């Protein structure tokens, strides 16, 4: 017997929406584990799954467990872990999760997702979202009101705090803002965290998300047939998820790199994506990158970068892998904490010029010249071994030739 399961997206402007959307993108991506008996229909603010109820339930549980393994891999790769807030213990204890006295949030999430067991009758919770508004407060409710007994996880409720703007004014007013959820919704929020968590370093937590309107945008793009190479929602979802996972896998290999210079971070992300994805894309390549300050048990948003990487990635794909690796090296160098003085300015200016040139705002010849004449000569002056000098000269020459060939590729 065929049933319909609807998962609604939380309201715009909330971290909850980003987290749930990240999970849905993972769930429906092409080459995922979608059962053949399940079909997907994408609405503006919800995703509908049709098929046998027990099959849909088993599929969701299996993907949640898989994300527990994925988060565990990141924690094992020294992504760092964040404090577990005392207020969050209520949810985990209600599931029977054992919580050691010095437990960390990420590890508890791993244990929770690995032991997930949503029942078919609980799936109807996902179709219930509402907002309760009074003169002094506003509450987003995920699930039925009688079951939404838990408050939003503290590390994922950082939008309460100001970050150069007043969050949600005009939508929820100036009163107190809160979010409540039921147990099934809690699993989805934690799954979104498992996907988006990009590390914790120097009292800062980093999260990578698909853009807030990704799923509605995918639906419109498919309807309009704007990207003939990516003709289905599942294909667009795969690209969106691959972007997040490729960056996180890179961090797992080389270590977490804190943002310091936006042009260097753009270059780093775009070059990693170009190297790993390996082909041009018609689809928009956009990431949201959140930096959250962790002060004791308080979490507050420092900044949210919207990284539009489409043109940069498609330009970089034309470069050799050796050139992309060199761009990554220079970018990482400009992002080293505590790095300053003349040496830092050389790397920072190199990143700035490469970024502008690859974005089409500066002649490629100018960036190639600065890379060879300024950065190249500086790095050569630091070497004494003849073999190392010759190897460095060879790299510089190869990168310059590769950059200049972009002129003829226009």
Kinemage of the C-alpha trace (Angstrom):
@kinemage 1
@onewidth
@group {chain A} dominant
@subgroup {mainchain}
@vectorlist {calphas} color= white
{ca unk a 1} P 0.000 0.000 0.000
{ca unk a 2} L 1.379 3.402 -0.996
{ca unk a 3} L 1.557 6.199 1.585
{ca unk a 4} L 2.709 9.786 1.485
{ca unk a 5} L 5.267 11.277 3.884
{ca unk a 6} L 5.708 15.062 3.869
{ca unk a 7} L 8.737 16.772 5.377
{ca unk a 8} L 8.181 20.504 5.669
{ca unk a 9} L 11.025 22.988 5.794
{ca unk a 10} L 11.191 25.227 8.882
{ca unk a 11} L 10.682 28.979 8.318
{ca unk a 12} L 13.128 31.112 6.371
{ca unk a 13} L 15.805 32.854 8.426
{ca unk a 14} L 16.400 29.980 10.845
{ca unk a 15} L 19.356 27.675 11.250
{ca unk a 16} L 16.786 24.878 11.603
{ca unk a 17} L 15.763 25.402 7.961
{ca unk a 18} L 19.373 25.110 6.796
{ca unk a 19} L 19.942 21.926 8.819
{ca unk a 20} L 16.770 20.172 7.661
{ca unk a 21} L 17.409 21.205 4.061
{ca unk a 22} L 20.974 19.857 4.236
{ca unk a 23} L 19.562 16.501 5.331
{ca unk a 24} L 16.916 16.465 2.593
{ca unk a 25} L 19.548 17.226 -0.042
{ca unk a 26} L 21.596 14.299 1.273
{ca unk a 27} L 18.502 12.089 1.299
{ca unk a 28} L 17.353 12.728 -2.283
{ca unk a 29} L 20.754 13.070 -3.993
{ca unk a 30} L 21.444 11.035 -7.117
{ca unk a 31} L 23.331 7.773 -6.488
{ca unk a 32} L 22.075 7.765 -2.911
{ca unk a 33} L 20.163 4.850 -1.419
{ca unk a 34} L 16.609 5.826 -2.425
{ca unk a 35} L 14.481 2.676 -2.741
{ca unk a 36} L 13.050 2.103 -6.234
{ca unk a 37} L 9.530 1.928 -4.808
{ca unk a 38} L 9.752 5.492 -3.436
{ca unk a 39} L 9.059 8.592 -5.540
{ca unk a 40} L 9.915 12.214 -4.709
{ca unk a 41} L 7.924 15.395 -5.313
{ca unk a 42} L 9.480 18.726 -4.432
{ca unk a 43} L 7.242 21.612 -3.376
{ca unk a 44} L 8.324 25.121 -2.493
{ca unk a 45} L 8.654 24.472 1.246
{ca unk a 46} L 8.348 20.707 1.557
{ca unk a 47} L 9.426 17.395 0.069
{ca unk a 48} L 6.851 14.640 -0.473
{ca unk a 49} L 7.796 10.952 -0.521
{ca unk a 50} L 5.331 8.395 -1.878
{ca unk a 51} L 5.710 4.649 -1.409
{ca unk a 52} L 5.330 1.895 1.200
{ca unk a 53} L 5.434 3.523 4.636
{ca unk a 54} L 7.788 0.962 6.183
{ca unk a 55} L 10.186 1.304 3.230
{ca unk a 56} L 10.306 5.096 3.573
{ca unk a 57} L 10.856 4.770 7.321
{ca unk a 58} L 13.679 2.227 6.941
{ca unk a 59} L 15.296 4.412 4.285
{ca unk a 60} L 15.264 7.524 6.502
{ca unk a 61} L 16.586 5.577 9.503
{ca unk a 62} L 19.369 4.061 7.396
{ca unk a 63} L 20.489 7.444 6.078
{ca unk a 64} L 20.440 8.946 9.572
{ca unk a 65} L 22.661 6.102 10.791
{ca unk a 66} L 25.009 6.658 7.859
{ca unk a 67} L 25.355 10.304 8.856
{ca unk a 68} L 26.285 9.203 12.370
{ca unk a 69} L 29.199 7.306 10.820
{ca unk a 70} L 30.133 10.341 8.675
{ca unk a 71} L 30.245 12.669 11.711
{ca unk a 72} L 32.270 10.070 13.597
{ca unk a 73} L 34.848 10.077 10.790
{ca unk a 74} L 35.152 13.859 11.041
{ca unk a 75} L 35.630 13.755 14.793
{ca unk a 76} L 38.260 11.012 14.409
{ca unk a 77} L 40.033 13.264 11.885
{ca unk a 78} L 40.511 15.836 14.667
{ca unk a 79} L 37.813 18.256 13.587
{ca unk a 80} L 37.487 19.038 17.278
{ca unk a 81} L 34.313 18.793 19.333
{ca unk a 82} L 32.182 21.358 21.113
{ca unk a 83} L 30.830 21.450 24.672
{ca unk a 84} L 27.563 19.707 25.477
{ca unk a 85} L 25.184 22.238 26.996
{ca unk a 86} L 23.364 21.113 30.121
{ca unk a 87} L 20.021 22.084 28.548
{ca unk a 88} L 20.549 19.621 25.675
{ca unk a 89} L 20.875 16.603 27.941
{ca unk a 90} L 17.091 16.345 28.296
{ca unk a 91} L 16.600 15.316 24.671
{ca unk a 92} L 19.387 12.740 24.620
{ca unk a 93} L 18.364 11.227 27.956
{ca unk a 94} L 14.783 10.862 26.706
{ca unk a 95} L 16.194 8.506 24.042
{ca unk a 96} L 18.120 6.469 26.584
{ca unk a 97} L 21.501 7.754 25.364
{ca unk a 98} L 24.264 7.332 27.959
{ca unk a 99} L 25.975 10.672 28.579
{ca unk a 100} L 29.361 10.667 30.380
{ca unk a 101} L 30.050 13.571 32.735
{ca unk a 102} L 32.507 15.233 30.323
{ca unk a 103} L 30.683 14.315 27.122
{ca unk a 104} L 31.029 16.469 24.007
{ca unk a 105} L 28.119 17.434 21.775
{ca unk a 106} L 29.443 15.870 18.565
{ca unk a 107} L 30.144 12.466 20.084
{ca unk a 108} L 26.706 12.346 21.710
{ca unk a 109} L 25.169 13.190 18.315
{ca unk a 110} L 27.148 10.318 16.749
{ca unk a 111} L 25.787 7.855 19.322
{ca unk a 112} L 22.255 9.228 18.873
{ca unk a 113} L 22.213 8.936 15.083
{ca unk a 114} L 23.776 5.487 15.086
{ca unk a 115} L 20.991 4.212 17.344
{ca unk a 116} L 18.095 6.031 15.615
{ca unk a 117} L 14.814 4.159 15.407
{ca unk a 118} L 12.010 6.366 14.082
{ca unk a 119} L 8.755 4.423 13.858
{ca unk a 120} L 6.423 4.630 10.814
{ca unk a 121} L 3.673 6.270 12.861
{ca unk a 122} L 6.084 9.055 13.876
{ca unk a 123} L 6.694 10.170 10.281
{ca unk a 124} L 3.535 12.305 10.345
{ca unk a 125} L 5.378 14.645 12.744
{ca unk a 126} L 7.393 15.964 9.795
{ca unk a 127} L 4.326 17.503 8.166
{ca unk a 128} L 3.619 19.662 11.205
{ca unk a 129} L 5.281 23.063 11.580
{ca unk a 130} L 3.737 26.168 13.100
{ca unk a 131} L 4.570 29.509 14.687
{ca unk a 132} L 3.077 30.680 17.965
{ca unk a 133} L 3.201 34.461 18.380
{ca unk a 134} L 2.334 36.563 21.408
{ca unk a 135} L 3.030 40.175 22.371
{ca unk a 136} L 6.283 39.238 24.124
{ca unk a 137} L 7.510 36.085 22.395
{ca unk a 138} L 7.497 33.972 19.256
{ca unk a 139} L 7.963 30.201 19.104
{ca unk a 140} L 8.588 28.006 16.076
{ca unk a 141} L 7.113 24.548 16.664
{ca unk a 142} L 8.432 21.569 14.700
{ca unk a 143} L 6.043 18.660 15.154
{ca unk a 144} L 2.677 18.485 16.872
{ca unk a 145} L 2.317 20.829 19.823
{ca unk a 146} L 1.861 18.021 22.357
{ca unk a 147} L 5.072 16.288 21.215
{ca unk a 148} L 7.290 19.356 20.683
{ca unk a 149} L 8.743 19.222 24.202
{ca unk a 150} L 12.385 20.002 23.501
{ca unk a 151} L 14.174 23.326 23.023
{ca unk a 152} L 16.565 23.903 20.133
{ca unk a 153} L 20.068 22.500 20.688
{ca unk a 154} L 22.225 25.303 22.046
{ca unk a 155} L 25.095 25.010 19.495
{ca unk a 156} L 22.515 25.279 16.693
{ca unk a 157} L 20.581 28.237 18.092
{ca unk a 158} L 23.144 30.921 17.439
{ca unk a 159} L 20.767 33.124 15.416
{ca unk a 160} L 19.355 34.450 18.725
{ca unk a 161} L 22.323 36.730 19.025
{ca unk a 162} L 23.101 39.871 17.113
{ca unk a 163} L 25.848 39.812 14.527
{ca unk a 164} L 25.862 43.331 13.166
{ca unk a 165} L 22.076 43.122 12.656
{ca unk a 166} L 18.909 42.340 14.579
{ca unk a 167} L 17.868 38.852 13.706
{ca unk a 168} L 14.328 38.346 12.421
{ca unk a 169} L 13.004 41.814 13.156
{ca unk a 170} L 9.953 42.359 11.027
{ca unk a 171} L 9.238 38.637 11.035
{ca unk a 172} L 9.097 37.787 14.712
{ca unk a 173} L 9.346 41.286 16.148
{ca unk a 174} L 11.500 42.371 19.049
{ca unk a 175} L 10.284 39.854 21.627
{ca unk a 176} L 11.813 36.616 22.823
{ca unk a 177} L 12.351 33.978 20.129
{ca unk a 178} L 12.434 30.217 20.762
{ca unk a 179} L 12.128 26.913 18.906
{ca unk a 180} L 10.559 23.669 20.096
{ca unk a 181} L 10.690 20.267 18.402
{ca unk a 182} L 9.530 16.682 18.782
{ca unk a 183} L 11.809 13.631 18.842
{ca unk a 184} L 11.620 12.831 15.086
{ca unk a 185} L 12.438 16.439 14.252
{ca unk a 186} L 15.372 16.298 16.669
{ca unk a 187} L 16.902 13.505 14.603
{ca unk a 188} L 16.615 15.593 11.418
{ca unk a 189} L 18.221 18.641 13.058
{ca unk a 190} L 21.121 16.505 14.308
{ca unk a 191} L 21.483 14.925 10.861
{ca unk a 192} L 21.843 18.409 9.387
{ca unk a 193} L 24.537 19.124 11.960
{ca unk a 194} L 26.346 15.897 11.033
{ca unk a 195} L 26.442 17.058 7.406
{ca unk a 196} L 27.298 20.725 7.940
{ca unk a 197} L 29.795 20.462 10.801
{ca unk a 198} L 33.155 21.609 9.439
{ca unk a 199} L 35.146 21.765 12.659
{ca unk a 200} L 35.938 23.603 15.888
{ca unk a 201} L 39.123 25.570 16.434
{ca unk a 202} L 40.283 28.545 18.520
{ca unk a 203} L 36.850 28.934 20.159
{ca unk a 204} L 35.107 29.028 16.769
{ca unk a 205} L 32.741 26.471 15.258
{ca unk a 206} L 32.334 26.225 11.478
{ca unk a 207} L 29.281 25.011 9.559
{ca unk a 208} L 28.850 24.584 5.788
{ca unk a 209} L 25.328 24.701 4.353
{ca unk a 210} L 23.563 24.677 1.029
{ca unk a 211} L 21.935 28.089 0.385
{ca unk a 212} L 18.684 28.761 2.224
{ca unk a 213} L 16.478 28.486 -0.859
{ca unk a 214} L 18.336 25.573 -2.494
{ca unk a 215} L 15.438 23.110 -2.753
{ca unk a 216} L 12.883 25.631 -4.093
{ca unk a 217} L 15.549 26.830 -6.534
{ca unk a 218} L 16.220 23.251 -7.725
{ca unk a 219} L 12.519 22.771 -8.388
{ca unk a 220} L 12.309 25.924 -10.500
{ca unk a 221} L 15.502 25.155 -12.428
{ca unk a 222} L 14.241 21.704 -13.386
{ca unk a 223} L 10.843 23.083 -14.422
{ca unk a 224} L 12.484 25.739 -16.597
{ca unk a 225} L 14.995 23.205 -17.989
{ca unk a 226} L 17.774 25.733 -17.442
{ca unk a 227} L 20.562 23.186 -16.971
{ca unk a 228} L 20.337 20.491 -19.601
{ca unk a 229} L 23.263 18.506 -18.148
{ca unk a 230} L 21.549 18.364 -14.750
{ca unk a 231} L 17.971 17.606 -15.627
{ca unk a 232} L 16.645 16.290 -12.313
{ca unk a 233} L 16.288 17.456 -8.733
{ca unk a 234} L 18.331 14.439 -7.627
{ca unk a 235} L 21.270 15.506 -9.825
{ca unk a 236} L 21.194 19.080 -8.494
{ca unk a 237} L 20.996 17.756 -4.927
{ca unk a 238} L 24.048 15.566 -5.554
{ca unk a 239} L 26.071 18.592 -6.694
{ca unk a 240} L 25.001 20.548 -3.584
{ca unk a 241} L 25.932 17.722 -1.214
{ca unk a 242} L 29.197 16.956 -3.034
{ca unk a 243} L 30.318 20.549 -2.538
{ca unk a 244} L 29.981 20.256 1.239
{ca unk a 245} L 31.504 16.771 1.498
{ca unk a 246} L 34.466 17.596 -0.795
{ca unk a 247} L 35.461 20.592 1.345
{ca unk a 248} L 35.074 18.605 4.568
{ca unk a 249} L 37.133 15.708 3.213
{ca unk a 250} L 39.843 18.196 2.301
{ca unk a 251} L 39.853 19.486 5.886
{ca unk a 252} L 40.047 15.876 7.092
{ca unk a 253} L 43.228 15.396 5.046
{ca unk a 254} L 45.071 18.687 5.667
{ca unk a 255} L 43.518 19.908 8.908
{ca unk a 256} L 40.984 22.619 9.667
{ca unk a 257} L 41.842 26.057 8.290
{ca unk a 258} L 40.312 29.104 9.962
{ca unk a 259} L 38.979 31.933 7.760
{ca unk a 260} L 41.156 35.013 7.745
{ca unk a 261} L 41.198 36.468 4.247
{ca unk a 262} L 38.095 36.098 2.083
{ca unk a 263} L 39.914 35.971 -1.269
{ca unk a 264} L 42.191 33.202 0.025
{ca unk a 265} L 39.200 31.207 1.288
{ca unk a 266} L 37.378 31.616 -2.031
{ca unk a 267} L 40.472 30.388 -3.881
{ca unk a 268} L 40.944 27.475 -1.503
{ca unk a 269} L 37.340 26.272 -1.726
{ca unk a 270} L 37.085 26.770 -5.501
{ca unk a 271} L 40.405 25.052 -6.268
{ca unk a 272} L 39.518 22.052 -4.083
{ca unk a 273} L 36.118 21.745 -5.776
{ca unk a 274} L 37.645 22.107 -9.252
{ca unk a 275} L 40.227 19.427 -8.475
{ca unk a 276} L 37.769 16.949 -6.976
{ca unk a 277} L 34.646 17.520 -9.075
{ca unk a 278} L 36.705 17.601 -12.260
{ca unk a 279} L 34.111 18.942 -14.691
{ca unk a 280} L 32.286 22.154 -15.528
{ca unk a 281} L 28.826 22.732 -14.107
{ca unk a 282} L 25.878 24.627 -15.429
{ca unk a 283} L 24.278 24.584 -11.972
{ca unk a 284} L 24.875 27.333 -9.406
{ca unk a 285} L 27.663 26.412 -6.981
{ca unk a 286} L 26.830 28.244 -3.764
{ca unk a 287} L 27.807 27.548 -0.166
{ca unk a 288} L 26.884 29.231 3.107
{ca unk a 289} L 29.768 29.315 5.563
{ca unk a 290} L 28.908 30.124 9.189
{ca unk a 291} L 31.475 31.078 11.821
{ca unk a 292} L 30.135 30.719 15.357
{ca unk a 293} L 31.889 32.001 18.470
{ca unk a 294} L 31.894 29.509 21.343
{ca unk a 295} L 32.276 31.304 24.667
{ca unk a 296} L 31.782 28.955 27.572
{ca unk a 297} L 28.379 27.477 26.770
{ca unk a 298} L 27.221 30.406 24.649
{ca unk a 299} L 27.135 30.195 20.861
{ca unk a 300} L 26.859 33.357 18.752
{ca unk a 301} L 27.168 34.016 15.034
{ca unk a 302} L 30.316 35.876 13.999
{ca unk a 303} L 29.702 35.943 10.269
{ca unk a 304} L 27.871 34.221 7.446
{ca unk a 305} L 29.665 34.139 4.099
{ca unk a 306} L 27.719 33.408 0.934
{ca unk a 307} L 30.287 31.788 -1.353
{ca unk a 308} L 29.161 31.951 -4.987
{ca unk a 309} L 31.778 29.748 -6.623
{ca unk a 310} L 30.276 28.886 -10.029
{ca unk a 311} L 32.386 31.065 -12.319
{ca unk a 312} L 35.539 30.568 -10.241
{ca unk a 313} L 35.262 26.761 -10.226
{ca unk a 314} L 34.451 26.584 -13.933
{ca unk a 315} L 37.491 28.740 -14.714
{ca unk a 316} L 39.773 26.715 -12.430
{ca unk a 317} L 38.714 23.406 -13.955
{ca unk a 318} L 40.722 24.466 -17.028
{ca unk a 319} L 43.903 24.516 -14.922
{ca unk a 320} L 46.242 21.578 -14.328
{ca unk a 321} L 45.971 19.707 -11.033
{ca unk a 322} L 49.499 20.781 -10.170
{ca unk a 323} L 48.454 24.426 -10.558
{ca unk a 324} L 45.383 23.884 -8.395
{ca unk a 325} L 47.549 22.329 -5.680
{ca unk a 326} L 49.883 25.330 -5.833
{ca unk a 327} L 46.929 27.712 -5.484
{ca unk a 328} L 45.786 25.699 -2.463
{ca unk a 329} L 49.260 25.930 -0.933
{ca unk a 330} L 49.442 29.703 -1.377
{ca unk a 331} L 45.898 30.130 -0.044
{ca unk a 332} L 46.612 28.042 3.058
{ca unk a 333} L 49.731 30.088 3.684
{ca unk a 334} L 47.695 33.306 3.673
{ca unk a 335} L 45.260 31.764 6.174
{ca unk a 336} L 47.802 30.757 8.840
{ca unk a 337} L 46.772 32.244 12.231
{ca unk a 338} L 49.280 34.757 13.611
{ca unk a 339} L 51.005 35.142 10.253
{ca unk a 340} L 51.842 38.846 9.693
{ca unk a 341} L 54.310 41.374 8.330
{ca unk a 342} L 55.813 41.605 4.852
{ca unk a 343} L 55.656 37.850 4.288
{ca unk a 344} L 51.921 37.777 4.988
{ca unk a 345} L 51.262 40.747 2.705
{ca unk a 346} L 52.988 38.943 -0.188
{ca unk a 347} L 50.790 35.856 0.171
{ca unk a 348} L 47.666 37.926 0.793
{ca unk a 349} L 48.290 40.109 -2.268
{ca unk a 350} L 49.003 37.031 -4.395
{ca unk a 351} L 45.662 35.516 -3.350
{ca unk a 352} L 43.861 38.782 -3.999
{ca unk a 353} L 45.313 39.132 -7.493
{ca unk a 354} L 44.678 35.484 -8.404
{ca unk a 355} L 41.103 35.781 -7.160
{ca unk a 356} L 40.454 38.957 -9.162
{ca unk a 357} L 42.070 37.526 -12.288
{ca unk a 358} L 40.141 34.259 -12.146
{ca unk a 359} L 36.948 36.229 -11.477
{ca unk a 360} L 37.554 38.358 -14.575
{ca unk a 361} L 38.229 41.634 -12.722
{ca unk a 362} L 41.990 41.771 -13.368
{ca unk a 363} L 44.121 40.777 -16.359
{ca unk a 364} L 45.508 37.273 -15.892
{ca unk a 365} L 48.904 38.606 -16.939
{ca unk a 366} L 48.984 40.888 -13.873
{ca unk a 367} L 48.290 38.013 -11.484
{ca unk a 368} L 50.805 35.724 -13.211
{ca unk a 369} L 53.447 38.460 -13.092
{ca unk a 370} L 52.921 39.124 -9.369
{ca unk a 371} L 52.983 35.400 -8.576
{ca unk a 372} L 56.294 34.894 -10.408
{ca unk a 373} L 58.011 38.234 -9.785
{ca unk a 374} L 57.056 38.929 -6.175
{ca unk a 375} L 55.983 35.671 -4.491
{ca unk a 376} L 58.258 33.511 -6.638
{ca unk a 377} L 61.375 35.567 -6.025
{ca unk a 378} L 60.605 35.841 -2.309
{ca unk a 379} L 60.265 32.063 -1.915
{ca unk a 380} L 63.390 31.438 -3.997
{ca unk a 381} L 65.340 33.790 -1.722
{ca unk a 382} L 64.432 31.561 1.242
{ca unk a 383} L 65.999 28.471 -0.360
{ca unk a 384} L 69.653 27.449 -0.312
{ca unk a 385} L 69.605 23.919 -1.726
{ca unk a 386} L 70.145 23.964 -5.503
{ca unk a 387} L 67.768 21.069 -6.117
{ca unk a 388} L 64.998 22.830 -4.189
{ca unk a 389} L 65.655 26.072 -6.099
{ca unk a 390} L 65.382 24.317 -9.466
{ca unk a 391} L 62.202 22.515 -8.380
{ca unk a 392} L 60.663 25.797 -7.255
{ca unk a 393} L 61.587 27.489 -10.544
{ca unk a 394} L 59.949 24.630 -12.443
{ca unk a 395} L 56.729 24.987 -10.427
{ca unk a 396} L 56.637 28.764 -10.947
{ca unk a 397} L 57.196 28.401 -14.676
{ca unk a 398} L 54.494 25.729 -14.997
{ca unk a 399} L 51.923 27.760 -13.047
{ca unk a 400} L 52.583 30.914 -15.073
{ca unk a 401} L 52.179 29.045 -18.378
{ca unk a 402} L 48.993 27.426 -17.122
{ca unk a 403} L 47.522 30.752 -16.002
{ca unk a 404} L 48.381 32.425 -19.298
{ca unk a 405} L 46.666 29.704 -21.329
{ca unk a 406} L 43.396 30.892 -19.772
{ca unk a 407} L 43.632 33.963 -22.012
{ca unk a 408} L 43.263 31.818 -25.137
{ca unk a 409} L 40.430 29.790 -23.528
{ca unk a 410} L 38.033 32.719 -23.291
